Amino acid sequence: MWLGPTLQHPSVRSPHAPRRALVVATVVGVSVRTGVPSRLVSLVVPILPVVAAIVAALTIGVALGGTAHAQDSINTVNSITPEDGAQLDTSPESIVLVFTQEIAENEVPSVVLGCNLQPYETGLAQIDPDGVVATFEVLQPLPKGTCSLSWFLRDIDGNEIDAGTSAFSVLNDPPPTTSTTPSNGTTADSTFDRVPAVPTQTSSVAEDETAGSTEGALWLGRMLSTMAILIIFGSLALISVGWPEGPEYIVTVRFLRLVWIVGLLGTVLYLIAFAADFNGGAFADGLSPSAWLDLKDAGWPGRAALLRLVFVAACGWVVTRPERIIDPATAMWAWAIPGVALITVAMSRSDGPAPLLGFLIGIVHVFGSAVWFGGVCLVARVVLAGPGEDDLVQATKAFSKISVPAMFLVALTGVAQMIRLDGGDIFSSSHGRVVLLKVVAVAAMLAVGLAARQQVQLRFARTSELTVSLADRFRRAFTAEAAIGVVVLMFSGWLVSLTPARVDPLADEDYLPAISFVDPTSGIDAKVSVAPGRVGPNGLKVEIEAPEAGVSNVVVRLIPPLGAAPCDIVTQTGGCEVIQPIALTGAGTAALLTEDGLPLMVPGTWTLELTAATTQGVLAPGQAMGTFLVADADGSATTSPVTVTTTSPNVQVSVIESSPGTAPLATSTTVATTTTLPPG
């Protein structure tokens, strides 16, 4: 028996919204006694016109008094600051409305402010102790130009009691200021209860570096683990089918043991990085095995990672004695253990359309890859390591027979997965472009492999011995094929960290029925969804279907329920208003995931307001508003939107049952009002 030299394992890189009633006076004639002296008559008759005039005057007075009283019953604005036509040197700090009567508990004053055709936000009405003055803080200094102001007084049901408009001018632009932003994301000098949404990305350089190192370790660990699983299964398959003498060679046992050790270390590295990434911590946070157990909540990829560790470790039982794969008493377990480990590789990607079909295709794909890549590694590094007897020739020929169907199976299932995940967006998505790189590498591997198989059929047809020249020639060909396979696996590991074009990254978000806003004036056609509608962080999705371009200053404002407790800016608890700018400039979808979502900290009916500007017009604050219900944290209240309202007859606001997201995904992040814009 020939014993091959000590082997080198392949070096690898790897990768992650009253009419007054008419009063009729009746005059009744009274008869006069005939015995009245004529002197009395002569005294009374001259004063009758005077009496009639007095009665008429009293009647008119009563009527006017009633009218005045009826007018006093309607509350109106007595004065407004800045007054109509005012020219101000600098931006006003507030808008002040003085009413003729005390503002009742069921009356709600509001204003809509715009300058140079752009909407500007104001705070909620702050009512003075006498209840006649409403002050609205101007949240952002107004620019130089003409400003329009619309004010409204409505009852609690949204019915308009009084309304009006005015205009003023600002003569100078505001001076540049530097504001301080505390670590919790709120402005330190803010006197209005506003809580900006939390961005999904961080602008901290140190945090970015930490995340990058975790992603790199995740890529590398997954790569080493997957490569080892493929080689172990493919090698055992070749031994079982065409090289029963393989376990007798010490070099075979050493090769399989070395691959298993590399795979086990890679799997542990993969689990540590995956746990750290899932928990949002640094790499060191994933070193504890207790952190690994959190992966059971990371969906099927997380559960598959835990199973992978178990079955990769169990593969040691097989590789220490490879002959177990051909022993009838142990063959079932020798096939099952690396087989389940191989299935966990197929579970690494469980998203996309038709996930069950994708899983089945994935299983076939990885089994074909194992037979092809795993077998070629064994042949290149063990079988063809040097000259030998007839069993080496038969092993090479057997691999050539079983690898050709595996090669075409891998190619077909790979194309099927590409169509399922990317469709026609191969060139327009990052995932699709990396797929193209992988396709090129697979094509090269396929070309080298088919050429080598053809030569095996020609050269080994009439020989029963592996000579030095044949071993050297075919070892170089199979080694080149295996090296290209490593490159293919590197691209595969990269692809797992990318989101395919046909995979909805928001598929796991449990959104409430969307609120739709359609405004002919500005041309805005948009839908806004909140998820899951419970106290705590809530995801937000804004879908703009029209116009295609020219959209700016898109802002979603979430107003807490009436009577909510005052906001605590420091801890972001209580009835805090949330103002969230949306980074969309045309048709598309912007989303904030629940895990990084809006802090809706009180249960009850919240009001959602959408503002935006287009080249066609402005959807100003107060024009498009809808409501939705936030349940307790345990979900004890219904989470369906209840009503929708609008202050403009032109804006259509409605609740739709679902938010299908037909608009193309433009961005998956949003930018917080008072935090630093994430890099890039």
Stockholm file with secondary structure:
# STOCKHOLM 1.0

chainA/1-680         MWLGPTLQHPSVRSPHAPRRALVVATVVGVSVRTGVPSRLVSLVVPILPVVAAIVAALTIGVALGGTAHAQDSINTVNSITPEDGAQLDTSPESIVLVFTQEIAENEVPSVVLGCNLQPYETGLAQIDPDGVVATFEVLQPLPKGTCSLSWFLRDIDGNEIDAGTSAFSVLNDPPPTTSTTPSNGTTADSTFDRVPAVPTQTSSVAEDETAGSTEGALWLGRMLSTMAILIIFGSLALISVGWPEGPEYIVTVRFLRLVWIVGLLGTVLYLIAFAADFNGGAFADGLSPSAWLDLKDAGWPGRAALLRLVFVAACGWVVTRPERIIDPATAMWAWAIPGVALITVAMSRSDGPAPLLGFLIGIVHVFGSAVWFGGVCLVARVVLAGPGEDDLVQATKAFSKISVPAMFLVALTGVAQMIRLDGGDIFSSSHGRVVLLKVVAVAAMLAVGLAARQQVQLRFARTSELTVSLADRFRRAFTAEAAIGVVVLMFSGWLVSLTPARVDPLADEDYLPAISFVDPTSGIDAKVSVAPGRVGPNGLKVEIEAPEAGVSNVVVRLIPPLGAAPCDIVTQTGGCEVIQPIALTGAGTAALLTEDGLPLMVPGTWTLELTAATTQGVLAPGQAMGTFLVADADGSATTSPVTVTTTSPNVQVSVIESSPGTAPLATSTTVATTTTLPPG
#=GR chainA/1-680 SS CCCCCCCCCCCCCCCCCCCCCCCCCCCCCCCCCTTCCHHHHHHHGGGHHHHHHHHHHHHHHHHHHHHHHHHHTSCCEEEEESCTTCEESSCCSEEEEEESSCCCTTEEEEEEEEETTEEECBCCCEECTTSCEEEEEBSSCCCSEEEEEEEEEEETTSCEEEEEEEEEEECSCCCCCCCCCCTTSSCTTCCSCEEECCCSSCCCHHHHHHHHHHHHHHHHHHHHHHHHHHHHHHHHHHHHHHCTTGGGSHHHHHHHHHHHHHHHHHHHHHHHHHHHHHTTCCGGGGCSHHHHGGGGGSHHHHHHHHHHHHHHHHTHHHHTSGGGGTCTTTHHHHHHHHHHHHHHHHTTCCCSSSHHHHHHHHHHHHHHHIIIIIHHHHIIIIITSSCBCHHHHHHHHHHHHHHHHHHHHHHHHHHHHHHHHHTTCTTTSHHHHHHHHHHHHHHHHHHHHHHHHHHHHHHSSSCSSBCHHHHHHHHHHHHHHHHHHHHHHHHHHHHHTSCCTTCCTTTTCCCCCCEEEEETTTTEEEEEEEESCBSEEEEEEEEEEEEEECEEEEEEEEECCTTCCCCBTTTTBSSCEEEEEECCSEEEEEEECGGGCEEECSCEEEEEEEEEEESSCEECTTSEEEEEEEBCTTCCSCCSCCCEEESSTTCEEEECSCCCCCSCBCCSCCCCSSSCCCCC
#=GC SS_cons         CCCCCCCCCCCCCCCCCCCCCCCCCCCCCCCCCTTCCHHHHHHHGGGHHHHHHHHHHHHHHHHHHHHHHHHHTSCCEEEEESCTTCEESSCCSEEEEEESSCCCTTEEEEEEEEETTEEECBCCCEECTTSCEEEEEBSSCCCSEEEEEEEEEEETTSCEEEEEEEEEEECSCCCCCCCCCCTTSSCTTCCSCEEECCCSSCCCHHHHHHHHHHHHHHHHHHHHHHHHHHHHHHHHHHHHHHCTTGGGSHHHHHHHHHHHHHHHHHHHHHHHHHHHHHTTCCGGGGCSHHHHGGGGGSHHHHHHHHHHHHHHHHTHHHHTSGGGGTCTTTHHHHHHHHHHHHHHHHTTCCCSSSHHHHHHHHHHHHHHHIIIIIHHHHIIIIITSSCBCHHHHHHHHHHHHHHHHHHHHHHHHHHHHHHHHHTTCTTTSHHHHHHHHHHHHHHHHHHHHHHHHHHHHHHSSSCSSBCHHHHHHHHHHHHHHHHHHHHHHHHHHHHHTSCCTTCCTTTTCCCCCCEEEEETTTTEEEEEEEESCBSEEEEEEEEEEEEEECEEEEEEEEECCTTCCCCBTTTTBSSCEEEEEECCSEEEEEEECGGGCEEECSCEEEEEEEEEEESSCEECTTSEEEEEEEBCTTCCSCCSCCCEEESSTTCEEEECSCCCCCSCBCCSCCCCSSSCCCCC
//
